[in-house]
Amino acid sequence: MRSFCRVSVLFAVFAAFSIPSFAQDDIEELLQESVVDGRKLIGAYVDPFMKTLSLGLNQGWYNTAKPHKIAGVDLTITVNALTIPNDELLFRPDRLGLTQLELAPNSAGYPYAPTIVGPDREPTFQLKSDPTQTFQGPPGLNLEEEIGSNKVPVPMVHLGFGLPKGTDIKFRYIPTLDVGDDGTVKMFGIGVMHDIKQWIPGIKLMPFDLSAFVGYSKFELQSLLDADNPQNLDQRGIFTMNATTMQVLIGKKFSVITFYGGLGYNIAKSNLALKGQYDINGDGDEVDQFEKDPVDLNFAASGPRATIGTRLKLAVFTFHADYTLQKYKCLTVGFGISVR
């Protein structure tokens, strides 16, 4: 659908990552033959990409376990590369509980179809009631050949301030910005790091840093679709993500080198929706027969995480890299300016 394509392209601008757009005819036909089956196929197609993006919001919050001194400040830019497991490059339509559609036996890769990050081949679908009626589904981005690995990059910028009692507060913020002709994007994130070693008798004088960290981020992208529509159908594509991470951090500084690690839990949720009324069946001007809000898909990627990394600080400049074990493993590299 044109709407789904627009949402994909807009997020690509924000994340500096090219998402292959759904072909309008393909998606319209998926929904036209069966709205329920079409939702399931679209959900399976985008599932790994949505989960990696939402988990990406929980990355890059810190590069040390020691909070700033009072009035300390840092500005840090990171790029987080999350790895898609090989078993999520494809999905099996026959395991989605489809009632009217199925993958054609002569489809390339049968019984598998590519996800959005999978191989660049178009699957062939057919009606169960009439196998002669076939149509092509959307291909994958073919990450492995295009960039050499199955990784989704998620860039991030945050600003941190030192507060009393060994506390840091960190912010991520994008005001509502216009993206493209009819799209808007906004993001807000807040994180708090607190030195917990100071409150634990017996270890508060030991030569390492120990802190607790909680971070929350929310991202939203909206695209107004068919703004010139004379029927005023309020067609919008909406993409939202909410991500929370809770961790215990430990670190040790040796001259200009700091080693740090974190252990905790991620909660990541995202939603992809088409709002408004849509002429799915192409029957023209009968607005009361149009499909309302035809796509509303939720995705979740929660689970434990463990991070290990190192930071180099030269004067006020910092360079860091870390690796996180979680549902989608992540390599993070970053650069920043840190004072106090």
C-alpha positions in Angstrom: 0.0 0.0 0.0 1.1 3.5 -0.7 0.7 4.3 3.0 3.0 1.5 4.2 5.6 2.6 1.7 5.5 6.1 3.0 6.0 5.1 6.6 9.0 2.9 5.6 10.6 5.7 3.6 10.2 8.3 6.3 11.7 6.1 9.0 14.6 5.4 6.6 15.4 9.1 6.5 15.5 9.3 10.3 17.5 6.1 10.9 19.8 6.6 7.9 18.8 3.1 6.9 17.1 2.2 3.6 14.0 0.1 4.1 12.6 -1.7 1.0 9.1 -0.4 0.3 6.2 -2.6 -0.2 5.0 -2.6 -3.7 1.6 -0.9 -3.6 -0.2 -3.5 -5.8 1.3 -6.4 -3.8 0.0 -5.1 -0.4 -3.3 -4.0 -1.7 -3.9 -7.5 -3.1 -2.8 -9.1 0.1 -5.4 -7.1 2.0 -8.0 -7.3 -0.7 -8.1 -11.1 -0.8 -8.2 -11.3 3.0 -7.7 -8.4 5.4 -7.1 -10.8 8.3 -4.5 -12.9 6.4 -2.9 -9.7 5.0 -2.3 -8.4 8.5 -0.6 -11.6 9.5 1.7 -11.6 6.5 2.6 -8.0 6.9 3.3 -8.6 10.6 5.6 -11.6 9.9 7.4 -9.7 7.2 8.3 -6.7 9.3 8.6 -8.5 12.7 12.5 -8.7 13.0 13.0 -5.1 11.8 10.5 -3.7 14.3 12.0 -5.5 17.2 15.6 -4.5 16.4 14.6 -0.9 16.1 12.8 -0.8 19.4 15.7 -2.5 21.2 18.0 -0.1 19.5 16.5 2.7 21.6 17.9 1.0 24.7 21.5 1.1 23.5 24.2 3.8 23.9 23.0 5.3 27.1 26.3 5.1 29.0 30.0 4.4 28.6 31.1 4.4 32.2 29.6 3.3 35.5 30.7 6.5 37.3 28.2 9.5 37.3 29.5 13.0 36.6 30.4 15.4 39.4 27.9 18.2 40.1 27.4 20.3 37.0 29.4 17.8 34.8 28.1 17.4 31.3 28.5 15.2 28.3 27.3 15.0 24.7 27.6 11.6 23.2 26.9 10.2 19.7 26.6 6.5 19.1 25.9 4.1 16.3 24.3 0.8 17.4 24.5 -2.2 15.0 22.0 -4.9 16.0 22.3 -8.3 14.5 19.4 -10.2 13.0 19.6 -13.9 13.6 19.7 -16.1 10.5 16.5 -17.8 11.4 14.6 -14.5 11.2 15.6 -13.8 7.6 12.7 -16.0 6.5 9.3 -17.0 7.8 6.8 -19.8 7.1 3.4 -18.5 6.0 1.9 -21.9 6.6 2.5 -21.4 10.4 0.6 -18.1 10.6 -2.9 -19.6 10.7 -3.9 -18.2 7.3 -7.4 -19.1 6.2 -7.7 -17.8 2.6 -4.1 -17.3 1.4 -1.1 -19.6 1.1 2.4 -19.7 -0.4 2.3 -21.2 -3.8 4.3 -24.5 -4.1 6.3 -23.1 -7.0 7.3 -20.0 -5.0 11.1 -19.5 -4.8 12.3 -20.8 -1.4 9.1 -22.7 -0.7 7.9 -23.2 2.1 9.6 -20.0 3.3 9.1 -16.3 2.4 11.6 -13.5 3.1 11.2 -11.1 5.9 12.0 -7.4 5.3 15.7 -8.1 6.1 15.8 -11.4 4.2 16.8 -12.4 0.6 15.8 -10.3 -2.4 13.2 -12.6 -3.9 9.5 -12.1 -4.4 7.3 -14.9 -2.9 4.3 -16.1 -4.8 1.0 -16.3 -3.0 -2.2 -18.0 -4.1 -5.8 -18.3 -3.0 -6.6 -21.6 -1.2 -10.0 -21.7 -2.9 -8.5 -21.0 -6.4 -4.8 -21.8 -6.8 -4.8 -20.2 -10.3 -5.2 -16.8 -8.7 -1.6 -15.8 -7.8 0.3 -12.6 -6.9 3.7 -11.6 -5.8 4.6 -10.6 -2.3 7.3 -8.0 -1.3 11.0 -9.1 -1.4 13.6 -8.7 1.4 16.3 -6.1 1.7 19.0 -8.7 1.3 21.2 -7.2 4.0 23.8 -9.9 3.9 24.7 -9.1 0.3 24.1 -5.3 0.4 26.1 -4.5 3.5 27.9 -7.7 4.2 26.1 -8.7 7.4 22.6 -9.0 8.9 22.8 -5.8 11.0 20.4 -2.9 11.5 22.1 0.4 12.4 20.3 2.7 14.9 22.1 6.0 15.5 21.5 7.9 18.8 22.5 11.2 20.5 22.1 12.0 24.2 23.0 14.8 26.6 23.9 14.1 30.2 24.2 16.3 33.3 25.7 15.7 36.8 23.5 16.2 39.8 24.1 15.9 43.6 24.5 12.6 45.4 26.3 10.8 42.6 23.4 11.1 40.1 23.4 11.7 36.3 20.3 12.6 34.3 20.4 12.0 30.5 18.1 13.3 27.8 17.4 12.3 24.2 15.0 14.7 22.4 13.8 15.4 18.9 11.1 18.1 18.7 8.3 17.5 16.2 10.0 17.8 12.8 8.6 17.7 9.3 10.0 14.8 7.3 9.2 14.6 3.6 6.1 16.2 2.3 3.5 15.1 4.9 5.4 13.4 7.7 6.4 14.3 11.2 8.9 12.6 13.6 9.6 13.2 17.3 11.4 11.4 20.1 11.9 11.8 23.8 14.1 9.9 26.2 15.2 10.2 29.8 17.7 8.2 31.8 19.0 8.3 35.3 22.2 6.8 36.6 22.9 6.7 40.4 25.9 5.7 42.4 24.6 2.9 44.6 28.0 1.9 46.0 27.9 4.9 48.4 24.9 3.3 50.2 26.4 -0.2 50.7 28.5 -0.6 53.8 31.7 -2.4 53.4 32.2 -1.7 49.7 31.7 2.0 49.3 35.5 2.6 49.6 36.5 -0.2 47.2 38.3 1.0 44.0 35.5 0.4 41.4 32.3 2.1 40.4 28.9 0.6 40.9 25.7 2.3 39.7 22.1 1.6 38.9 20.6 2.9 35.6 17.1 3.2 34.3 16.3 4.6 30.8 13.1 5.2 28.9 12.7 6.3 25.2 9.7 7.0 23.0 9.7 7.5 19.3 6.8 8.4 17.0 6.6 8.9 13.3 3.4 9.9 11.5 2.7 10.3 7.8 -0.4 11.9 6.4 -1.5 9.9 3.4 -3.4 11.2 0.3 -3.7 14.7 1.8 -5.6 15.8 -1.4 -8.2 13.1 -0.9 -11.6 14.8 -1.6 -13.3 12.3 0.7 -11.3 13.5 3.7 -10.6 9.9 4.9 -7.9 10.9 7.4 -5.5 8.3 6.2 -2.3 8.2 8.3 0.6 5.9 8.8 1.8 5.8 12.4 4.9 4.1 13.8 5.6 4.2 17.5 8.2 2.7 19.8 8.6 2.6 23.6 11.7 1.1 25.2 12.8 0.8 28.8 16.0 -0.6 30.2 17.0 -1.3 33.8 20.6 -2.2 34.6 23.3 -2.5 37.2 26.6 -1.0 36.0 30.1 -1.7 37.2 33.3 0.0 36.0 37.0 0.5 36.7 39.2 3.3 35.4 42.9 2.8 34.6 44.5 6.2 33.7 42.7 7.2 30.4 41.1 3.7 29.9 37.8 2.7 31.5 36.4 -0.8 31.4 32.6 -1.1 32.1 29.8 -3.6 32.1 26.1 -3.8 32.7 23.6 -6.5 33.6 19.8 -5.9 33.3 16.6 -6.2 31.5 15.0 -4.6 28.4 11.3 -3.9 27.7 10.8 -2.9 24.1 7.4 -2.5 22.4 6.5 -1.1 19.0 3.4 -0.5 16.9 2.8 -0.1 13.2 -0.6 1.1 12.1 -2.6 2.5 9.2 -5.4 4.8 10.5 -8.4 6.1 8.6 -10.6 4.6 5.9 -9.3 2.7 2.9 -10.9 1.5 -0.3 -9.3 -2.0 0.0 -11.6 -3.6 -2.5 -11.5 -0.8 -5.0 -15.3 -0.3 -5.0 -15.1 3.4 -5.5 -17.1 6.1 -3.6 -19.0 4.0 -1.0 -17.1 5.4 2.0 -19.3 3.5 4.5 -18.0 0.2 3.0 -14.4 1.2 3.2 -12.1 -0.7 5.6 -11.3 1.4 8.7 -7.8 1.1 10.3 -6.9 -1.9 8.3 -3.4 -2.5 9.9 -2.6 -2.2 13.6 0.3 -4.4 14.5 2.1 -4.8 17.9 5.6 -6.1 18.4 7.5 -6.9 21.6 11.2 -7.7 22.3 11.7 -7.9 26.0 14.4 -9.9 27.8 17.7 -9.9 29.8 20.8 -8.2 28.6 24.5 -8.1 29.4 27.0 -5.5 28.2 30.8 -5.2 28.3 32.8 -2.3 26.9 35.7 0.1 27.1 36.2 3.8 26.9 39.2 6.0 26.0 39.2 9.6 27.4 41.7 12.1 26.0 41.2 15.5 27.7 37.4 16.1 27.2 37.0 13.7 24.3 35.7 10.2 24.7 35.8 7.2 22.4 34.0 4.0 23.4 32.8 0.6 22.1 30.8 -2.1 23.8 29.0 -5.3 23.0 25.6 -6.4 24.3 24.3 -9.9 24.5 20.5 -9.9 24.2 17.7 -11.1 21.9 19.4 -9.1 19.1 23.1 -8.8 19.8 24.4 -5.3 19.5 27.8 -3.7 18.8 28.0 0.0 19.8 30.6 2.5 19.0 30.6 6.2 20.0 32.2 9.5 20.4 31.6 12.3 22.9 32.6 15.3 24.8 32.6 14.9 28.6 33.5 17.5 31.3 33.8 16.7 35.0 
